[in-house]
């Protein structure tokens, strides 16, 4: 009888260790790879913009958490492309989702509001 219980426990433990897919708290999508590619080829702005947009849209569509910093990163890309209203939207999303980013996001929102529409890029 003891052996049957021990075998059953061993089988259950072995089955519990098998999982179909790892789960994470956030939906990172292609964020890391896209960012790496962007740093290698900074001139390829449309590719990183599309990749981050896709990652955000997929996460929101599937009710998964958007990782910290992703809204801000996308907002900064919008700011660089002089899409000021969109930049503000994503800075506000970052601020609302991650309150610890409030000080930085308030500064980025102010920058987007004060940037002239004819400016090209962001001075660093």
MIKE-319827 format. One record per residue: chain; residue in three letters; x, y, z of N, C-alpha, C, CB in turn; residue number from 1. Coordinates in nm, 2 decimals, padded with zeros to 4 digits. Glycine has a CB too. Example, Ala and Ser with C-alpha at 12.3 -4.5 7.8 and 13.67 -1.06 7.14 Angstrom:
<pts>
{A, Ala, {01.32, -00.57, 00.78}, {01.23, -00.45, 00.78}, {01.32, -00.33, 00.78}, {01.13, -00.45, 00.90}, 1}
{A, Ser, {01.28, -00.22, 00.71}, {01.37, -00.11, 00.71}, {01.29, 00.00, 00.79}, {01.41, -00.06, 00.57}, 2}
</pts>
This chain:
<pts>
{A, Unk, {00.08, -00.12, 00.00}, {00.00, 00.00, 00.00}, {00.09, 00.13, 00.00}, {-00.09, 00.00, 00.12}, 1}
{A, Unk, {00.19, 00.12, 00.08}, {00.28, 00.24, 00.09}, {00.35, 00.26, -00.05}, {00.39, 00.22, 00.20}, 2}
{A, Unk, {00.38, 00.16, -00.12}, {00.45, 00.17, -00.24}, {00.36, 00.23, -00.35}, {00.50, 00.03, -00.29}, 3}
{A, Unk, {00.23, 00.20, -00.34}, {00.14, 00.26, -00.44}, {00.12, 00.41, -00.41}, {00.00, 00.19, -00.42}, 4}
{A, Unk, {00.12, 00.45, -00.29}, {00.11, 00.59, -00.25}, {00.24, 00.66, -00.30}, {00.09, 00.61, -00.10}, 5}
{A, Unk, {00.35, 00.60, -00.27}, {00.48, 00.66, -00.31}, {00.49, 00.68, -00.46}, {00.60, 00.58, -00.26}, 6}
{A, Unk, {00.45, 00.58, -00.53}, {00.45, 00.58, -00.68}, {00.35, 00.69, -00.73}, {00.41, 00.44, -00.74}, 7}
{A, Unk, {00.23, 00.69, -00.67}, {00.13, 00.79, -00.71}, {00.19, 00.93, -00.69}, {00.00, 00.77, -00.64}, 8}
{A, Unk, {00.25, 00.96, -00.58}, {00.31, 01.09, -00.54}, {00.42, 01.12, -00.64}, {00.36, 01.09, -00.40}, 9}
{A, Unk, {00.51, 01.02, -00.67}, {00.62, 01.04, -00.77}, {00.56, 01.08, -00.91}, {00.71, 00.92, -00.77}, 10}
{A, Unk, {00.46, 01.01, -00.95}, {00.40, 01.03, -01.08}, {00.34, 01.17, -01.08}, {00.30, 00.93, -01.12}, 11}
{A, Unk, {00.27, 01.21, -00.98}, {00.21, 01.34, -00.97}, {00.31, 01.45, -00.97}, {00.12, 01.36, -00.85}, 12}
{A, Unk, {00.42, 01.43, -00.90}, {00.53, 01.53, -00.89}, {00.60, 01.54, -01.03}, {00.64, 01.49, -00.79}, 13}
{A, Unk, {00.62, 01.43, -01.10}, {00.68, 01.44, -01.23}, {00.59, 01.51, -01.33}, {00.71, 01.29, -01.28}, 14}
{A, Unk, {00.46, 01.48, -01.32}, {00.36, 01.55, -01.41}, {00.35, 01.70, -01.38}, {00.23, 01.49, -01.40}, 15}
{A, Unk, {00.36, 01.74, -01.25}, {00.36, 01.88, -01.21}, {00.48, 01.95, -01.27}, {00.35, 01.89, -01.06}, 16}
{A, Unk, {00.59, 01.89, -01.29}, {00.71, 01.95, -01.34}, {00.70, 01.98, -01.49}, {00.83, 01.87, -01.31}, 17}
{A, Unk, {00.61, 01.91, -01.55}, {00.59, 01.93, -01.70}, {00.49, 02.05, -01.72}, {00.54, 01.80, -01.77}, 18}
{A, Unk, {00.54, 02.15, -01.79}, {00.45, 02.26, -01.83}, {00.46, 02.28, -01.98}, {00.48, 02.39, -01.75}, 19}
{A, Unk, {00.35, 02.33, -02.03}, {00.34, 02.35, -02.17}, {00.42, 02.47, -02.22}, {00.20, 02.35, -02.22}, 20}
{A, Unk, {00.41, 02.58, -02.14}, {00.48, 02.70, -02.18}, {00.51, 02.78, -02.06}, {00.40, 02.78, -02.28}, 21}
{A, Unk, {00.63, 02.85, -02.06}, {00.65, 02.93, -01.94}, {00.56, 03.06, -01.94}, {00.80, 02.97, -01.94}, 22}
{A, Unk, {00.52, 03.10, -01.83}, {00.44, 03.21, -01.82}, {00.52, 03.33, -01.76}, {00.31, 03.19, -01.74}, 23}
{A, Unk, {00.49, 03.45, -01.80}, {00.56, 03.56, -01.75}, {00.45, 03.66, -01.70}, {00.66, 03.63, -01.85}, 24}
{A, Unk, {00.49, 03.75, -01.62}, {00.40, 03.85, -01.57}, {00.36, 03.95, -01.68}, {00.46, 03.92, -01.45}, 25}
{A, Unk, {00.45, 03.98, -01.77}, {00.43, 04.08, -01.87}, {00.44, 04.02, -02.01}, {00.53, 04.20, -01.86}, 26}
{A, Unk, {00.37, 04.08, -02.10}, {00.38, 04.04, -02.24}, {00.49, 04.12, -02.31}, {00.24, 04.05, -02.31}, 27}
{A, Unk, {00.61, 04.07, -02.32}, {00.72, 04.14, -02.37}, {00.72, 04.13, -02.53}, {00.85, 04.08, -02.32}, 28}
{A, Unk, {00.65, 04.04, -02.59}, {00.65, 04.03, -02.73}, {00.79, 04.03, -02.79}, {00.57, 04.15, -02.79}, 29}
{A, Unk, {00.81, 04.11, -02.89}, {00.94, 04.12, -02.95}, {01.02, 04.25, -02.90}, {00.93, 04.13, -03.11}, 30}
{A, Unk, {00.98, 04.30, -02.79}, {01.04, 04.42, -02.74}, {01.19, 04.42, -02.73}, {00.99, 04.45, -02.60}, 31}
{A, Unk, {01.25, 04.32, -02.67}, {01.39, 04.31, -02.65}, {01.47, 04.30, -02.78}, {01.43, 04.19, -02.56}, 32}
{A, Unk, {01.42, 04.21, -02.87}, {01.49, 04.19, -03.00}, {01.48, 04.32, -03.08}, {01.43, 04.07, -03.07}, 33}
{A, Unk, {01.36, 04.38, -03.08}, {01.34, 04.50, -03.16}, {01.43, 04.61, -03.11}, {01.19, 04.54, -03.15}, 34}
{A, Unk, {01.44, 04.63, -02.98}, {01.53, 04.73, -02.92}, {01.67, 04.71, -02.96}, {01.51, 04.74, -02.77}, 35}
{A, Unk, {01.71, 04.58, -02.95}, {01.85, 04.55, -02.99}, {01.88, 04.58, -03.14}, {01.88, 04.40, -02.97}, 36}
{A, Unk, {01.78, 04.55, -03.22}, {01.80, 04.58, -03.37}, {01.80, 04.73, -03.39}, {01.68, 04.52, -03.45}, 37}
{A, Unk, {01.72, 04.80, -03.31}, {01.72, 04.95, -03.32}, {01.85, 05.01, -03.28}, {01.61, 05.01, -03.24}, 38}
{A, Unk, {01.91, 04.96, -03.18}, {02.04, 05.01, -03.14}, {02.15, 04.98, -03.24}, {02.08, 04.95, -03.00}, 39}
{A, Unk, {02.14, 04.87, -03.31}, {02.23, 04.83, -03.41}, {02.21, 04.92, -03.54}, {02.22, 04.69, -03.45}, 40}
{A, Unk, {02.09, 04.95, -03.57}, {02.06, 05.03, -03.69}, {01.96, 05.14, -03.65}, {02.00, 04.95, -03.81}, 41}
{A, Unk, {02.00, 05.25, -03.59}, {01.91, 05.35, -03.54}, {01.83, 05.42, -03.65}, {01.99, 05.46, -03.46}, 42}
{A, Unk, {01.88, 05.42, -03.77}, {01.81, 05.49, -03.88}, {01.68, 05.41, -03.92}, {01.90, 05.50, -04.00}, 43}
{A, Unk, {01.66, 05.29, -03.88}, {01.55, 05.21, -03.92}, {01.43, 05.24, -03.82}, {01.58, 05.06, -03.92}, 44}
{A, Unk, {01.39, 05.36, -03.81}, {01.28, 05.40, -03.72}, {01.15, 05.33, -03.75}, {01.26, 05.55, -03.73}, 45}
{A, Unk, {01.11, 05.31, -03.87}, {00.98, 05.24, -03.90}, {00.97, 05.10, -03.84}, {00.95, 05.24, -04.05}, 46}
{A, Unk, {01.08, 05.03, -03.84}, {01.08, 04.89, -03.79}, {01.06, 04.89, -03.64}, {01.21, 04.82, -03.83}, 47}
{A, Unk, {01.13, 04.97, -03.57}, {01.11, 04.97, -03.42}, {00.98, 05.02, -03.38}, {01.22, 05.05, -03.35}, 48}
{A, Unk, {00.93, 05.12, -03.46}, {00.80, 05.17, -03.43}, {00.69, 05.07, -03.45}, {00.77, 05.30, -03.52}, 49}
{A, Unk, {00.70, 05.00, -03.56}, {00.60, 04.89, -03.59}, {00.61, 04.78, -03.49}, {00.62, 04.84, -03.73}, 50}
{A, Unk, {00.73, 04.74, -03.45}, {00.75, 04.63, -03.35}, {00.69, 04.66, -03.22}, {00.89, 04.59, -03.34}, 51}
{A, Unk, {00.72, 04.78, -03.17}, {00.67, 04.82, -03.04}, {00.52, 04.84, -03.04}, {00.74, 04.95, -02.99}, 52}
{A, Unk, {00.47, 04.90, -03.15}, {00.32, 04.91, -03.16}, {00.25, 04.78, -03.16}, {00.29, 04.99, -03.29}, 53}
{A, Unk, {00.31, 04.68, -03.23}, {00.25, 04.55, -03.23}, {00.26, 04.48, -03.10}, {00.33, 04.46, -03.34}, 54}
{A, Unk, {00.37, 04.50, -03.03}, {00.38, 04.44, -02.89}, {00.28, 04.50, -02.80}, {00.52, 04.46, -02.83}, 55}
{A, Unk, {00.26, 04.63, -02.80}, {00.16, 04.69, -02.72}, {00.02, 04.65, -02.75}, {00.17, 04.85, -02.73}, 56}
{A, Unk, {-00.01, 04.65, -02.88}, {-00.15, 04.61, -02.93}, {-00.18, 04.47, -02.89}, {-00.16, 04.63, -03.08}, 57}
{A, Unk, {-00.08, 04.38, -02.91}, {-00.11, 04.24, -02.87}, {-00.13, 04.22, -02.73}, {00.01, 04.15, -02.92}, 58}
{A, Unk, {-00.05, 04.29, -02.64}, {-00.07, 04.28, -02.50}, {-00.20, 04.33, -02.46}, {00.05, 04.35, -02.43}, 59}
{A, Unk, {-00.24, 04.45, -02.51}, {-00.37, 04.50, -02.47}, {-00.49, 04.42, -02.52}, {-00.38, 04.65, -02.52}, 60}
{A, Unk, {-00.47, 04.37, -02.64}, {-00.58, 04.29, -02.70}, {-00.60, 04.16, -02.62}, {-00.55, 04.26, -02.85}, 61}
{A, Unk, {-00.50, 04.10, -02.57}, {-00.51, 03.98, -02.49}, {-00.52, 04.00, -02.34}, {-00.39, 03.89, -02.52}, 62}
{A, Unk, {-00.54, 04.12, -02.30}, {-00.56, 04.15, -02.16}, {-00.43, 04.11, -02.08}, {-00.68, 04.09, -02.10}, 63}
{A, Unk, {-00.32, 04.13, -02.14}, {-00.19, 04.10, -02.07}, {-00.13, 04.23, -02.03}, {-00.10, 04.01, -02.16}, 64}
{A, Unk, {-00.04, 04.23, -01.93}, {00.02, 04.35, -01.88}, {00.13, 04.39, -01.97}, {00.08, 04.32, -01.74}, 65}
{A, Unk, {00.13, 04.52, -02.01}, {00.24, 04.58, -02.08}, {00.35, 04.61, -01.99}, {00.19, 04.72, -02.15}, 66}
{A, Unk, {00.47, 04.57, -02.03}, {00.59, 04.58, -01.93}, {00.62, 04.72, -01.90}, {00.71, 04.51, -01.99}, 67}
{A, Unk, {00.68, 04.74, -01.78}, {00.72, 04.88, -01.75}, {00.82, 04.94, -01.85}, {00.78, 04.88, -01.61}, 68}
{A, Unk, {00.79, 05.06, -01.89}, {00.88, 05.13, -01.98}, {00.84, 05.12, -02.12}, {01.02, 05.08, -01.96}, 69}
{A, Unk, {00.76, 05.03, -02.16}, {00.72, 05.01, -02.30}, {00.64, 05.12, -02.35}, {00.65, 04.88, -02.32}, 70}
{A, Unk, {00.54, 05.17, -02.28}, {00.46, 05.28, -02.32}, {00.55, 05.41, -02.34}, {00.35, 05.31, -02.22}, 71}
{A, Unk, {00.64, 05.42, -02.24}, {00.73, 05.54, -02.25}, {00.83, 05.53, -02.36}, {00.82, 05.55, -02.11}, 72}
{A, Unk, {00.88, 05.41, -02.39}, {00.97, 05.39, -02.51}, {00.90, 05.43, -02.64}, {01.02, 05.25, -02.51}, 73}
{A, Unk, {00.77, 05.38, -02.65}, {00.70, 05.40, -02.77}, {00.66, 05.55, -02.78}, {00.57, 05.32, -02.77}, 74}
{A, Unk, {00.63, 05.61, -02.67}, {00.60, 05.76, -02.66}, {00.72, 05.84, -02.71}, {00.56, 05.80, -02.53}, 75}
{A, Unk, {00.84, 05.80, -02.67}, {00.96, 05.86, -02.71}, {00.99, 05.85, -02.86}, {01.08, 05.81, -02.63}, 76}
{A, Unk, {00.96, 05.73, -02.91}, {00.97, 05.72, -03.06}, {00.87, 05.81, -03.13}, {00.94, 05.57, -03.10}, 77}
{A, Unk, {00.75, 05.83, -03.07}, {00.65, 05.92, -03.13}, {00.70, 06.06, -03.12}, {00.51, 05.91, -03.06}, 78}
{A, Unk, {00.77, 06.10, -03.01}, {00.82, 06.23, -02.99}, {00.93, 06.26, -03.10}, {00.88, 06.25, -02.85}, 79}
{A, Unk, {01.02, 06.16, -03.12}, {01.13, 06.17, -03.22}, {01.07, 06.19, -03.36}, {01.22, 06.05, -03.21}, 80}
{A, Unk, {00.96, 06.13, -03.38}, {00.89, 06.14, -03.52}, {00.80, 06.26, -03.53}, {00.82, 06.02, -03.55}, 81}
{A, Unk, {00.80, 06.35, -03.42}, {00.72, 06.47, -03.42}, {00.57, 06.44, -03.42}, {00.76, 06.56, -03.54}, 82}
{A, Unk, {00.53, 06.33, -03.36}, {00.39, 06.29, -03.35}, {00.36, 06.32, -03.20}, {00.37, 06.14, -03.39}, 83}
{A, Unk, {00.35, 06.45, -03.17}, {00.34, 06.50, -03.04}, {00.22, 06.45, -02.96}, {00.35, 06.64, -03.04}, 84}
{A, Unk, {00.10, 06.45, -03.02}, {-00.02, 06.41, -02.95}, {-00.01, 06.26, -02.91}, {-00.14, 06.43, -03.04}, 85}
{A, Unk, {00.04, 06.18, -03.00}, {00.05, 06.04, -02.97}, {00.15, 06.02, -02.86}, {00.09, 05.96, -03.10}, 86}
{A, Unk, {00.26, 06.09, -02.87}, {00.36, 06.08, -02.76}, {00.30, 06.11, -02.63}, {00.48, 06.18, -02.79}, 87}
{A, Unk, {00.22, 06.21, -02.62}, {00.16, 06.24, -02.49}, {00.07, 06.13, -02.44}, {00.08, 06.37, -02.50}, 88}
{A, Unk, {-00.01, 06.07, -02.53}, {-00.10, 05.96, -02.50}, {-00.02, 05.85, -02.43}, {-00.17, 05.91, -02.62}, 89}
{A, Unk, {00.09, 05.81, -02.49}, {00.17, 05.70, -02.44}, {00.25, 05.74, -02.31}, {00.27, 05.65, -02.54}, 90}
{A, Unk, {00.29, 05.86, -02.30}, {00.35, 05.90, -02.17}, {00.25, 05.90, -02.06}, {00.41, 06.05, -02.19}, 91}
{A, Unk, {00.13, 05.94, -02.09}, {00.02, 05.94, -01.99}, {-00.01, 05.79, -01.95}, {-00.11, 06.01, -02.04}, 92}
{A, Unk, {-00.02, 05.70, -02.05}, {-00.04, 05.56, -02.02}, {00.07, 05.50, -01.93}, {-00.05, 05.48, -02.15}, 93}
{A, Unk, {00.19, 05.54, -01.96}, {00.30, 05.49, -01.87}, {00.29, 05.55, -01.73}, {00.44, 05.54, -01.93}, 94}
{A, Unk, {00.25, 05.67, -01.72}, {00.24, 05.74, -01.59}, {00.12, 05.67, -01.51}, {00.21, 05.89, -01.61}, 95}
{A, Unk, {00.01, 05.64, -01.58}, {-00.10, 05.58, -01.51}, {-00.08, 05.44, -01.47}, {-00.22, 05.59, -01.60}, 96}
{A, Unk, {-00.01, 05.36, -01.56}, {00.02, 05.22, -01.53}, {00.13, 05.21, -01.42}, {00.06, 05.15, -01.66}, 97}
{A, Unk, {00.23, 05.29, -01.43}, {00.35, 05.28, -01.34}, {00.36, 05.42, -01.27}, {00.48, 05.25, -01.42}, 98}
{A, Unk, {00.30, 05.44, -01.16}, {00.30, 05.57, -01.09}, {00.44, 05.61, -01.05}, {00.21, 05.56, -00.96}, 99}
{A, Unk, {00.53, 05.52, -01.03}, {00.67, 05.56, -00.99}, {00.74, 05.63, -01.10}, {00.75, 05.43, -00.95}, 100}
{A, Unk, {00.68, 05.63, -01.22}, {00.74, 05.71, -01.34}, {00.68, 05.85, -01.35}, {00.72, 05.63, -01.47}, 101}
{A, Unk, {00.60, 05.89, -01.26}, {00.53, 06.02, -01.27}, {00.62, 06.14, -01.30}, {00.45, 06.04, -01.14}, 102}
{A, Unk, {00.73, 06.15, -01.22}, {00.82, 06.27, -01.24}, {00.87, 06.27, -01.38}, {00.93, 06.26, -01.13}, 103}
{A, Unk, {00.93, 06.16, -01.43}, {00.98, 06.16, -01.56}, {00.88, 06.18, -01.67}, {01.06, 06.02, -01.58}, 104}
{A, Unk, {00.76, 06.11, -01.65}, {00.66, 06.12, -01.75}, {00.60, 06.26, -01.76}, {00.55, 06.02, -01.73}, 105}
{A, Unk, {00.59, 06.33, -01.64}, {00.54, 06.47, -01.64}, {00.64, 06.55, -01.72}, {00.53, 06.52, -01.50}, 106}
{A, Unk, {00.77, 06.53, -01.71}, {00.87, 06.61, -01.79}, {00.86, 06.58, -01.94}, {01.01, 06.57, -01.74}, 107}
{A, Unk, {00.83, 06.45, -01.97}, {00.82, 06.41, -02.11}, {00.69, 06.47, -02.17}, {00.82, 06.26, -02.13}, 108}
{A, Unk, {00.59, 06.47, -02.09}, {00.46, 06.53, -02.14}, {00.48, 06.68, -02.16}, {00.34, 06.51, -02.04}, 109}
{A, Unk, {00.55, 06.75, -02.07}, {00.57, 06.89, -02.09}, {00.66, 06.91, -02.21}, {00.64, 06.94, -01.96}, 110}
{A, Unk, {00.76, 06.83, -02.23}, {00.85, 06.84, -02.35}, {00.76, 06.83, -02.48}, {00.96, 06.74, -02.34}, 111}
{A, Unk, {00.67, 06.73, -02.48}, {00.59, 06.71, -02.60}, {00.50, 06.83, -02.62}, {00.51, 06.58, -02.59}, 112}
{A, Unk, {00.45, 06.89, -02.51}, {00.36, 07.00, -02.53}, {00.43, 07.13, -02.57}, {00.29, 07.03, -02.39}, 113}
{A, Unk, {00.56, 07.14, -02.53}, {00.63, 07.26, -02.56}, {00.71, 07.26, -02.69}, {00.72, 07.30, -02.45}, 114}
{A, Unk, {00.72, 07.14, -02.75}, {00.80, 07.12, -02.87}, {00.73, 07.18, -02.99}, {00.83, 06.97, -02.89}, 115}
{A, Unk, {00.80, 07.26, -03.06}, {00.73, 07.32, -03.18}, {00.70, 07.21, -03.29}, {00.82, 07.43, -03.25}, 116}
{A, Unk, {00.59, 07.23, -03.35}, {00.55, 07.13, -03.45}, {00.65, 07.11, -03.57}, {00.41, 07.16, -03.50}, 117}
{A, Unk, {00.73, 07.21, -03.59}, {00.82, 07.21, -03.71}, {00.96, 07.15, -03.67}, {00.84, 07.35, -03.76}, 118}
{A, Unk, {00.98, 07.12, -03.54}, {01.11, 07.07, -03.50}, {01.13, 06.93, -03.56}, {01.11, 07.06, -03.34}, 119}
{A, Unk, {01.26, 06.90, -03.58}, {01.29, 06.77, -03.63}, {01.38, 06.69, -03.53}, {01.38, 06.78, -03.77}, 120}
{A, Unk, {01.32, 06.59, -03.47}, {01.39, 06.51, -03.38}, {01.40, 06.57, -03.24}, {01.53, 06.48, -03.42}, 121}
{A, Unk, {01.46, 06.50, -03.15}, {01.47, 06.55, -03.01}, {01.62, 06.57, -02.98}, {01.41, 06.46, -02.91}, 122}
{A, Unk, {01.66, 06.69, -02.93}, {01.79, 06.71, -02.89}, {01.83, 06.63, -02.77}, {01.82, 06.86, -02.87}, 123}
{A, Unk, {01.94, 06.57, -02.77}, {01.99, 06.49, -02.66}, {02.11, 06.55, -02.60}, {02.01, 06.35, -02.70}, 124}
</pts>
